[in-house]
Amino acid sequence: MFFRTKRTTMLRVNLPSGIDLHCHLLPEADDGARHISDSLEIIRFMKLQGLRGAVCTPHISSTYPHNTRYSLRTGFNTLLQAARVDGLDITELTAAEAEAPAESFGLYLAAEYMLDRTFLKHLAAPKQLLAIPEPLVNQTSEFSARRYLLIELPQYLLPDNWRDMLDSVLSIGFIPLLAHPERYHALLTESELLELHENGIHFQGNLGSLTGLYGKEAQYLALSFKNRGLYNAWGTDTHSADMLRRIAAQL
Ligand SMILES: [Fe+2]
């Protein structure tokens, strides 16, 4: 009898659940993977690194008006099918699969919502929101109906009503999961970001921030938030296999 050993890599070690909770591997949806072959290259590398799944988080914003729940679902199904044809053992992760078997690779479809002028329109149709179920975020196998909405802030200028928009997420029953808060140092001070966390905004960190991929300020904040135990989700935010290889090599 032989035992399958789980590969331990720095990427795997730094993603405690074995699931990349933020990546742009869905093809032809945004500025991430362009073709299905790019997506498959990312998945193969993730598997090689010992990951057991990824949550696809394509951008939903005014820059990508064609991205809807329906169009992204269609692209996601096409990707699942292409991966299987290519011989990859891929399953669709479900909310109850925090303890999914390590042999196959699981994908889940969510999205990364930009806090822009289109955001409230999306909130007005909560059933259409592509959110992340709590067990995938918190590695719990207990039943939970709680869902996280991955939200990013604009790079340079916040809309006037941005705090109200975050409050609206909470009021319709979703947990706001702020994507890479460490990268917003041009918009908000460290204490303003800490205040957000105190007010129920959860944090998702980018692994690349820890190694300086986004500059010294983002690295400082990432280490500060990590040392305070403020992140409850991690992701690569990878847009390509090359980017993912670079992140993995620097960890
Ligand atoms: Fe992203």
Residues whose N, C-alpha, C, O or C-beta is under 5 A from the ligand:
A	BS01	LIG	T57 E112 D237
